[in-house]
Amino acid sequence: MTQPSTETLPPQASNPVLHTSHRRSLLGDLRELLESRQVLEELVKRDLKVRYKRSILGVLWTLLNPLLMMIVTTLIFANFFRFAIDNYPVYFLSAYLVFGFFSQATSTGCTSILSSAALVRRVYLAPALFPLASVATAGVNMVIALLPLFALMAFTGSNFSWALLFLPIALALTALFTYGVALFLSAASVFFHDTIQMYQIIITVWMYITPIFYPVDIIPEQYWLIVHLNPLFHFVEIIRYPLYLGALPEPINLAAATMYAFGTAVIGWWYFGRSRNAFASYL
C-alpha cells in the first residue's frame, strides 16, 4: 500500500508513535484532529489512489457501481413491489447509497490501524485519523455517487423540493454514526483480528434486515420493534425522505438517528481512547 510521504506531514509527526501513556482530554484529542487536517487530506488521497490503482475506469466505478446495482435490483425486485413502491429505482438507490457509504467506511475503517502499521511505527500521527480517513474517503465516493441519483431523479420526474436542503444535516448525522462505529471496530481489530471476518458477516446480514430493497410495510407488525432498533433504518429514512418523497423526515426517525449518531460517536471515541495506548504492543 502506498504511504503518504513524511515530508507532507506537520512537524509534530516526527515524534515517537502511539507511546502516549499520559491521560488525554477530549478537547485535547479533538484539537489534535483539527490540527492534523493536512495529514487527513494526504490519507484520503492515499486511500483514493489505492482504491482506483490500475483501474481503467478509475473514479467512474463510483458512478457505475450504484447504477449497475440499481439496474439488477430493479429487474429482480421491481415486479414484486411494483404496486407497493412508485419509482422503485429512486426508492432503492436513495437507500443503497447510504448503506454503501456505511459499509465501505466501516469495513475499511475496521482495518485502518492495522493496514497503516508500517506508517505509524515511523511517525507519530493521531491514531483516530486513520478511521476518520476511511469515513472521509467513503464520503467523497458517496458525494460522487449522488450525481447519477440526481440524474435519475430528474429523468423519472421526481420532486426536487426544499426538503433537499435538509440533506447535508442527514448526511452529517450518518457520517458521525459511521465514524463512531469505525472507531470502535478499528480499535477492536488491533486486539482481536477475528473482528474483521466477523464484521463482514454482520454487515451482509445488516443489509438484508434494513429496508433497502423492500418496503417497510411488508414487515410483520411483531417485528417492528426490531426494525426501529436498527440504527441504519433511521439513517436510511432521514436521507430517503428528502430524496424520494421530497419531504422532511419523520420526527421519530430524526430523533432516533440523532441519538444513535451522538451516542455511537461517544462510545466509539471512549473505547478508542481507552485502547490507543496499547496499540504499539500489538502492531
Contacts in CASP RR format, 6 or more apart in sequence:
PFRMAT RR
TARGET T0000
AUTHOR 0000-0000-0000
METHOD contacts of the structure
MODEL  1
MTQPSTETLPPQASNPVLHTSHRRSLLGDLRELLESRQVLEELVKRDLKV
RYKRSILGVLWTLLNPLLMMIVTTLIFANFFRFAIDNYPVYFLSAYLVFG
FFSQATSTGCTSILSSAALVRRVYLAPALFPLASVATAGVNMVIALLPLF
ALMAFTGSNFSWALLFLPIALALTALFTYGVALFLSAASVFFHDTIQMYQ
IIITVWMYITPIFYPVDIIPEQYWLIVHLNPLFHFVEIIRYPLYLGALPE
PINLAAATMYAFGTAVIGWWYFGRSRNAFASYL
1 46 0 8 1.000
1 50 0 8 1.000
1 115 0 8 1.000
1 116 0 8 1.000
2 46 0 8 1.000
2 49 0 8 1.000
2 50 0 8 1.000
2 53 0 8 1.000
3 46 0 8 1.000
3 116 0 8 1.000
3 118 0 8 1.000
3 119 0 8 1.000
4 39 0 8 1.000
4 42 0 8 1.000
4 43 0 8 1.000
4 45 0 8 1.000
4 46 0 8 1.000
4 119 0 8 1.000
5 42 0 8 1.000
6 13 0 8 1.000
6 14 0 8 1.000
6 122 0 8 1.000
6 123 0 8 1.000
8 38 0 8 1.000
8 39 0 8 1.000
8 42 0 8 1.000
9 38 0 8 1.000
9 39 0 8 1.000
9 42 0 8 1.000
9 123 0 8 1.000
9 125 0 8 1.000
10 35 0 8 1.000
10 36 0 8 1.000
10 38 0 8 1.000
10 39 0 8 1.000
12 35 0 8 1.000
12 124 0 8 1.000
13 39 0 8 1.000
13 123 0 8 1.000
13 124 0 8 1.000
13 125 0 8 1.000
14 123 0 8 1.000
14 124 0 8 1.000
15 123 0 8 1.000
15 124 0 8 1.000
16 124 0 8 1.000
17 120 0 8 1.000
17 121 0 8 1.000
17 122 0 8 1.000
17 123 0 8 1.000
17 124 0 8 1.000
17 125 0 8 1.000
17 280 0 8 1.000
18 120 0 8 1.000
18 124 0 8 1.000
18 127 0 8 1.000
18 276 0 8 1.000
18 277 0 8 1.000
18 279 0 8 1.000
18 280 0 8 1.000
18 283 0 8 1.000
19 277 0 8 1.000
19 280 0 8 1.000
20 276 0 8 1.000
20 277 0 8 1.000
21 277 0 8 1.000
24 273 0 8 1.000
26 269 0 8 1.000
29 126 0 8 1.000
29 128 0 8 1.000
29 269 0 8 1.000
29 273 0 8 1.000
32 126 0 8 1.000
32 128 0 8 1.000
33 40 0 8 1.000
33 126 0 8 1.000
33 128 0 8 1.000
33 129 0 8 1.000
33 132 0 8 1.000
36 125 0 8 1.000
36 126 0 8 1.000
36 129 0 8 1.000
39 125 0 8 1.000
39 126 0 8 1.000
39 129 0 8 1.000
40 129 0 8 1.000
40 132 0 8 1.000
40 133 0 8 1.000
40 136 0 8 1.000
43 129 0 8 1.000
43 130 0 8 1.000
43 133 0 8 1.000
44 133 0 8 1.000
44 136 0 8 1.000
44 137 0 8 1.000
44 140 0 8 1.000
46 133 0 8 1.000
47 108 0 8 1.000
47 133 0 8 1.000
47 134 0 8 1.000
47 137 0 8 1.000
48 59 0 8 1.000
48 137 0 8 1.000
48 140 0 8 1.000
51 137 0 8 1.000
52 58 0 8 1.000
52 59 0 8 1.000
52 61 0 8 1.000
55 61 0 8 1.000
57 64 0 8 1.000
59 144 0 8 1.000
62 141 0 8 1.000
62 144 0 8 1.000
62 145 0 8 1.000
63 144 0 8 1.000
63 145 0 8 1.000
63 147 0 8 1.000
63 148 0 8 1.000
65 145 0 8 1.000
66 93 0 8 1.000
66 96 0 8 1.000
66 97 0 8 1.000
66 145 0 8 1.000
66 148 0 8 1.000
66 149 0 8 1.000
67 148 0 8 1.000
69 93 0 8 1.000
69 96 0 8 1.000
70 89 0 8 1.000
70 92 0 8 1.000
70 93 0 8 1.000
70 96 0 8 1.000
70 152 0 8 1.000
73 92 0 8 1.000
73 96 0 8 1.000
73 213 0 8 1.000
74 88 0 8 1.000
74 89 0 8 1.000
74 92 0 8 1.000
77 88 0 8 1.000
77 92 0 8 1.000
77 213 0 8 1.000
77 214 0 8 1.000
78 88 0 8 1.000
78 89 0 8 1.000
80 214 0 8 1.000
81 88 0 8 1.000
81 214 0 8 1.000
81 215 0 8 1.000
82 88 0 8 1.000
84 215 0 8 1.000
84 217 0 8 1.000
84 218 0 8 1.000
85 91 0 8 1.000
85 215 0 8 1.000
87 156 0 8 1.000
87 158 0 8 1.000
87 244 0 8 1.000
89 152 0 8 1.000
89 156 0 8 1.000
90 149 0 8 1.000
90 152 0 8 1.000
90 153 0 8 1.000
90 156 0 8 1.000
90 158 0 8 1.000
90 243 0 8 1.000
90 244 0 8 1.000
91 240 0 8 1.000
91 244 0 8 1.000
92 212 0 8 1.000
92 213 0 8 1.000
93 148 0 8 1.000
93 149 0 8 1.000
93 152 0 8 1.000
94 149 0 8 1.000
94 239 0 8 1.000
94 240 0 8 1.000
94 243 0 8 1.000
94 244 0 8 1.000
95 210 0 8 1.000
95 211 0 8 1.000
95 212 0 8 1.000
95 236 0 8 1.000
95 239 0 8 1.000
95 240 0 8 1.000
96 212 0 8 1.000
97 142 0 8 1.000
97 145 0 8 1.000
97 146 0 8 1.000
97 149 0 8 1.000
97 239 0 8 1.000
98 174 0 8 1.000
98 232 0 8 1.000
98 235 0 8 1.000
98 236 0 8 1.000
98 239 0 8 1.000
98 240 0 8 1.000
99 207 0 8 1.000
99 210 0 8 1.000
99 212 0 8 1.000
99 232 0 8 1.000
99 236 0 8 1.000
100 138 0 8 1.000
100 142 0 8 1.000
101 138 0 8 1.000
101 139 0 8 1.000
101 141 0 8 1.000
101 142 0 8 1.000
101 174 0 8 1.000
101 178 0 8 1.000
102 138 0 8 1.000
102 174 0 8 1.000
102 177 0 8 1.000
102 178 0 8 1.000
102 181 0 8 1.000
102 232 0 8 1.000
102 235 0 8 1.000
103 203 0 8 1.000
103 207 0 8 1.000
104 134 0 8 1.000
104 137 0 8 1.000
104 138 0 8 1.000
104 141 0 8 1.000
105 134 0 8 1.000
105 135 0 8 1.000
105 137 0 8 1.000
105 138 0 8 1.000
105 139 0 8 1.000
105 178 0 8 1.000
105 179 0 8 1.000
105 182 0 8 1.000
106 134 0 8 1.000
106 178 0 8 1.000
106 181 0 8 1.000
106 182 0 8 1.000
106 185 0 8 1.000
106 199 0 8 1.000
106 203 0 8 1.000
107 199 0 8 1.000
107 200 0 8 1.000
107 203 0 8 1.000
108 134 0 8 1.000
108 137 0 8 1.000
108 138 0 8 1.000
109 130 0 8 1.000
109 131 0 8 1.000
109 134 0 8 1.000
109 135 0 8 1.000
109 182 0 8 1.000
109 185 0 8 1.000
109 186 0 8 1.000
110 182 0 8 1.000
110 185 0 8 1.000
110 186 0 8 1.000
110 189 0 8 1.000
110 195 0 8 1.000
110 196 0 8 1.000
110 199 0 8 1.000
111 186 0 8 1.000
111 189 0 8 1.000
111 196 0 8 1.000
112 130 0 8 1.000
112 131 0 8 1.000
112 133 0 8 1.000
112 134 0 8 1.000
112 182 0 8 1.000
112 186 0 8 1.000
113 120 0 8 1.000
113 127 0 8 1.000
113 130 0 8 1.000
113 131 0 8 1.000
113 186 0 8 1.000
113 187 0 8 1.000
113 189 0 8 1.000
113 190 0 8 1.000
113 279 0 8 1.000
113 283 0 8 1.000
114 189 0 8 1.000
114 190 0 8 1.000
114 193 0 8 1.000
114 283 0 8 1.000
116 130 0 8 1.000
117 283 0 8 1.000
119 125 0 8 1.000
120 127 0 8 1.000
120 130 0 8 1.000
120 279 0 8 1.000
120 283 0 8 1.000
121 283 0 8 1.000
127 272 0 8 1.000
127 276 0 8 1.000
127 279 0 8 1.000
128 183 0 8 1.000
128 269 0 8 1.000
128 272 0 8 1.000
128 273 0 8 1.000
128 276 0 8 1.000
130 186 0 8 1.000
131 179 0 8 1.000
131 180 0 8 1.000
131 182 0 8 1.000
131 183 0 8 1.000
131 185 0 8 1.000
131 186 0 8 1.000
131 272 0 8 1.000
132 179 0 8 1.000
132 182 0 8 1.000
134 182 0 8 1.000
134 186 0 8 1.000
135 175 0 8 1.000
135 178 0 8 1.000
135 179 0 8 1.000
135 182 0 8 1.000
138 178 0 8 1.000
139 175 0 8 1.000
142 171 0 8 1.000
149 243 0 8 1.000
152 158 0 8 1.000
153 160 0 8 1.000
153 243 0 8 1.000
154 160 0 8 1.000
158 243 0 8 1.000
158 244 0 8 1.000
158 246 0 8 1.000
159 245 0 8 1.000
159 246 0 8 1.000
160 246 0 8 1.000
161 242 0 8 1.000
161 246 0 8 1.000
161 247 0 8 1.000
163 241 0 8 1.000
163 242 0 8 1.000
163 245 0 8 1.000
163 246 0 8 1.000
163 247 0 8 1.000
163 248 0 8 1.000
164 242 0 8 1.000
164 243 0 8 1.000
164 246 0 8 1.000
166 238 0 8 1.000
166 242 0 8 1.000
166 248 0 8 1.000
166 249 0 8 1.000
167 239 0 8 1.000
167 242 0 8 1.000
167 243 0 8 1.000
170 235 0 8 1.000
170 238 0 8 1.000
170 239 0 8 1.000
170 242 0 8 1.000
170 249 0 8 1.000
170 257 0 8 1.000
171 239 0 8 1.000
173 235 0 8 1.000
173 238 0 8 1.000
173 257 0 8 1.000
173 258 0 8 1.000
173 261 0 8 1.000
174 235 0 8 1.000
174 238 0 8 1.000
174 239 0 8 1.000
174 257 0 8 1.000
174 261 0 8 1.000
176 261 0 8 1.000
176 262 0 8 1.000
176 264 0 8 1.000
176 265 0 8 1.000
177 231 0 8 1.000
177 235 0 8 1.000
177 257 0 8 1.000
177 260 0 8 1.000
177 261 0 8 1.000
177 264 0 8 1.000
177 265 0 8 1.000
179 265 0 8 1.000
180 264 0 8 1.000
180 265 0 8 1.000
180 267 0 8 1.000
180 268 0 8 1.000
180 269 0 8 1.000
181 264 0 8 1.000
181 268 0 8 1.000
183 265 0 8 1.000
183 268 0 8 1.000
183 269 0 8 1.000
183 271 0 8 1.000
183 272 0 8 1.000
184 264 0 8 1.000
184 267 0 8 1.000
184 268 0 8 1.000
184 271 0 8 1.000
184 272 0 8 1.000
185 195 0 8 1.000
185 199 0 8 1.000
186 272 0 8 1.000
187 268 0 8 1.000
187 271 0 8 1.000
187 272 0 8 1.000
187 273 0 8 1.000
187 275 0 8 1.000
187 276 0 8 1.000
187 279 0 8 1.000
188 195 0 8 1.000
188 271 0 8 1.000
188 275 0 8 1.000
189 195 0 8 1.000
189 196 0 8 1.000
190 275 0 8 1.000
190 279 0 8 1.000
190 282 0 8 1.000
190 283 0 8 1.000
191 275 0 8 1.000
191 278 0 8 1.000
191 282 0 8 1.000
206 230 0 8 1.000
206 232 0 8 1.000
209 226 0 8 1.000
209 230 0 8 1.000
210 230 0 8 1.000
210 232 0 8 1.000
210 233 0 8 1.000
210 236 0 8 1.000
211 219 0 8 1.000
211 227 0 8 1.000
211 233 0 8 1.000
211 236 0 8 1.000
212 236 0 8 1.000
216 227 0 8 1.000
216 233 0 8 1.000
219 227 0 8 1.000
227 233 0 8 1.000
228 234 0 8 1.000
228 256 0 8 1.000
231 256 0 8 1.000
231 257 0 8 1.000
231 260 0 8 1.000
231 264 0 8 1.000
233 253 0 8 1.000
234 253 0 8 1.000
234 254 0 8 1.000
234 256 0 8 1.000
234 257 0 8 1.000
234 260 0 8 1.000
235 257 0 8 1.000
235 260 0 8 1.000
237 249 0 8 1.000
237 250 0 8 1.000
237 253 0 8 1.000
237 257 0 8 1.000
238 249 0 8 1.000
238 253 0 8 1.000
238 254 0 8 1.000
238 257 0 8 1.000
241 247 0 8 1.000
241 248 0 8 1.000
241 249 0 8 1.000
241 250 0 8 1.000
241 253 0 8 1.000
242 248 0 8 1.000
242 249 0 8 1.000
249 257 0 8 1.000
END
